[in-house]
Amino acid sequence: MEVLIILVPLSVLILLVAVWLLFKMITSGQLQESEGAAWRILMDNDTTATHASPDDPPRQ
């Protein structure tokens, strides 16, 4: 039971540090628009790609 004297305050301290880091990240903007980069890499919007016309022979 003596170990609880150390573990309980230590766990509360770790929790407070985690909450402080979370709020610091939120206020600095690190958690804003988390899906933008993920969607950007999936979208295929290449403007340099050439499209085959119906008159072109099929590729082998």
C-alpha positions in Angstrom: 0.0 0.0 0.0 3.0 2.3 0.5 3.5 2.3 -3.3 0.2 4.0 -3.8 1.6 7.1 -2.1 4.0 7.4 -5.1 1.8 6.0 -7.9 -1.3 8.1 -7.4 0.4 11.5 -7.5 2.7 10.3 -10.4 -0.4 9.2 -12.4 -2.1 12.5 -11.7 1.0 14.4 -12.8 1.2 12.4 -16.0 -2.4 13.1 -16.7 -2.0 16.8 -16.2 1.0 16.9 -18.5 -0.9 15.0 -21.2 -3.9 17.4 -20.9 -1.5 20.4 -21.0 0.2 19.0 -24.1 -3.2 18.4 -25.8 -4.3 22.0 -25.2 -1.0 23.3 -26.3 -1.3 21.4 -29.6 -4.9 22.6 -30.1 -4.0 26.2 -29.6 -1.0 26.1 -31.9 -3.1 24.7 -34.7 -1.5 21.3 -35.1 -4.8 19.5 -35.0 -6.5 21.6 -37.6 -7.5 20.2 -40.9 -6.2 16.7 -40.4 -8.0 15.3 -43.4 -6.7 17.7 -46.0 -3.4 16.1 -46.7 -4.9 12.6 -46.7 -7.6 13.6 -49.3 -5.1 15.6 -51.4 -2.8 12.5 -51.9 -5.8 10.3 -52.9 -7.3 12.8 -55.4 -6.0 12.3 -59.0 -6.2 15.7 -60.5 -3.2 15.7 -62.8 -3.5 18.4 -65.4 -0.6 17.1 -67.5 -2.1 13.8 -68.2 -3.1 13.3 -71.9 -6.3 11.5 -72.7 -6.5 9.3 -75.7 -8.9 10.3 -78.4 -11.2 7.8 -80.0 -9.1 8.1 -83.2 -5.9 6.9 -81.6 -4.9 3.2 -82.1 -5.1 1.0 -79.0 -1.9 0.6 -77.0 -0.3 -2.9 -76.7 
